[in-house]
Each structure stands twice: as structure tokens, then as C-alpha cells.
């Protein structure tokens, strides 16, 4: 999203440092969340999640 609104961020040579610069942003949209869900993976593995679910069933949480 930042690169979309600030194309110079895509080129590290042109950016140098962002200190003192004003970045342009836009409001978040559903597509931003969809993009993040595709890119970010859960730190909790399925097997561990199943273990917690089983524990919750056994102990009523």
C-alpha cells in the first residue's frame, strides 16, 4: 500500500532515508486484508491447534 502511493519506495537508491519525508497513505480496503491473509502465515501449526482444541473439549473451556 505504501509503495502504491509512494512509488519511490520501490527503489532503495532513490529512497535513501525516509527520515523527514512525508509518506502518502490511503484508507485501508478489503483488498489490503486479503493481500495480508495470503502473505502472512500463522505461527501456530495445525497440529498444535488440534491439540488445544482437544484439550478444550476435555476440560470444557
Backbone as a ProteinNet text record, in pm:
[ID]
protein_1_A
[PRIMARY]
XXXXXXXXXXXXXXXXXXXXXXXXXXXXXXXXXXXXXXXXXXXXXXXXXXXXXXXXXXXXX
[TERTIARY]
82.2	0	87.1	194.7	281.5	349.5	396.9	462.8	364.5	240.3	137.6	120.4	122.7	102.5	234.2	347.7	479.9	574.5	563.6	639.7	790.8	842.6	987.2	1036.3	947.1	986.9	1031.5	992.3	1030.3	1175.7	1240.7	1380.5	1465.2	1537.9	1615.6	1717.8	1767.5	1865.7	1799.4	1677	1604.8	1554.1	1527	1470.1	1575.4	1691.1	1792.4	1741.2	1686.4	1628.1	1490.6	1397.2	1264	1250.9	1360.9	1358.8	1326.9	1230	1193.1	1100.9	1070.2	980.6	837.9	743.9	602.6	554.8	501.4	450.5	301.9	259.6	118.7	55.2	-61.2	-134	-276.4	-343.6	-484.6	-559.1	-688.9	-765.2	-750.3	-752.8	-747.8	-871.8	-854.1	-964.1	-961.9	-1069.9	-1079.2	-965.8	-924.5	-817.1	-685.2	-665.3	-543.9	-541.2	-655.7	-663.7	-649.2	-712.2	-699	-553.2	-483.2	-341.2	-261.6	-289.8	-217.9	-246.9	-371.3	-405.7	-332.9	-309.4	-235	-86.3	-33.2	111.4	156.7	75.3	116	66.5	157.9	123.3	111.5	21.6	0.2	122.4	162.8	275.6	235.1	104.2	55.1	28.9	96.1	78.7	-54.7	-109.9	-239.1	-238	-129.4	-121.7	-133.9	-68.2	-76.6	-217.2	-277.9	-414.1	-509.7	-493.9	-577.2	-559.7	-434.5	-406.7	-481.6	-479.9	-551.6	-702.6	-753.4	-896.5	-936.4	-854.5	-881.7	-881.1	-783.8	-775.2	-900.6	-944.8	-1062.5	-1187.3	-1198.5	-1311.9	-1308.4	-1191.4	-1176.7	-1203.8	-1157	-1165	-1270.4	-1351.8	-1467	-1441.2	-1335.9	-1307.8	-1361.7
-118.4	0	125.5	126.3	244.4	264.9	154.7	168.7	214.3	171.5	211.5	363.7	422	566.3	644.2	574.5	636.3	551.6	558.1	470.1	474.9	584.1	594.6	494.3	441	343	210.5	185.7	62.8	60.7	173.6	183.9	233.1	140.7	179.6	290.1	299.6	403.1	541.1	548.6	676.2	715	614.2	643	700.3	632.7	676.5	655.9	757.7	750.7	814.8	759	819.7	920.4	938.4	1035.5	1174.1	1237.4	1372.3	1380	1266	1266.3	1239.2	1288.9	1263	1157.4	1048.5	941.2	961	933.5	941.3	805.8	806.3	681.9	695.6	583.5	583.6	501.3	512.7	432	281.8	201.3	56.6	8.9	-92.8	-152.3	-302.5	-369.9	-515	-584.8	-532.1	-596.4	-596.3	-496.9	-492.9	-610.7	-639.4	-751.9	-884.7	-895.3	-1018	-1042.2	-938.7	-949.5	-997	-938.4	-976.5	-1120.8	-1164.7	-1302.7	-1401.8	-1365.6	-1454.9	-1457.4	-1345.4	-1334	-1379.4	-1352.4	-1380.3	-1518.3	-1599.8	-1735.4	-1739	-1821.5	-1834.9	-1896	-1843.1	-1902.6	-2031.6	-2057.6	-2177.4	-2285.6	-2397.9	-2509.5	-2578.4	-2641.5	-2710.3	-2816.6	-2892.1	-2999.2	-2941.8	-2829.9	-2768.5	-2715	-2657.5	-2607.3	-2721.2	-2836.1	-2953.6	-2997.9	-2992.5	-3030.7	-2940.6	-2811.2	-2717.3	-2740.5	-2768.7	-2795.4	-2919.9	-3023.9	-3147.1	-3118.2	-3040.9	-3004.6	-2928	-2834.6	-2755.2	-2842.8	-2943.2	-3036.5	-3117.7	-3163.6	-3246.7	-3169.6	-3047.4	-2971.2	-2861.4	-2859.2	-2772.3	-2624.5	-2588.3	-2445.8	-2402
0	0	0	78.3	78.7	-55.3	-114.8	-245.4	-352.1	-338.7	-435.2	-434.9	-316.7	-304.1	-309	-289	-287.9	-372.7	-505	-593.3	-572	-520.2	-498.8	-394.8	-311.7	-210.4	-273.2	-395.7	-463.7	-506.2	-506	-547.7	-430.3	-363.4	-244.9	-271.3	-394.4	-426.7	-424.5	-475.2	-476.1	-338.1	-254.4	-122.9	-29.7	-21.3	74.8	215.1	272.7	406.2	402.2	477.2	481.4	595.7	669.6	779.1	723.9	784.6	744.4	624.2	562.3	446.8	491.1	416.6	442.4	344.6	399.1	314.8	290.1	168.5	133.9	161.6	224.1	251.9	201	197	160	264.2	271.5	367.8	336.4	441.1	422.3	350.2	267.4	193.2	214.6	180.1	196.2	122	8	-68.8	7.7	94.4	175.8	273.2	333.2	426.2	351.5	235.5	155.7	118.1	80.9	47.3	168.5	283.5	405.8	444.1	431.8	467.1	377.2	253.1	161.3	194.8	241.2	264.6	403	504.9	642.9	683.8	728.9	772	923.7	971.7	1115.9	1182.4	1297.5	1369.6	1441.4	1450.3	1517.5	1412.4	1428.2	1334.5	1360.2	1256.6	1267.8	1376.6	1387.3	1487.3	1628.8	1653.8	1785	1811.4	1709.4	1722.6	1755.7	1690.1	1717.6	1862.5	1910.1	2048.9	2146.7	2120.3	2206.2	2198.3	2079.3	2064.1	2142.4	2135.7	2209.7	2359.5	2405.7	2546.4	2589.3	2505.2	2535.6	2544.7	2459.1	2464.7	2594.4	2631.8	2751.3	2879.3	2885.8	3010.5	3008.6	2902.7	2899	2884.8	2820.5	2801.5	2668.5
[MASK]
+++++++++++++++++++++++++++++++++++++++++++++++++++++++++++++

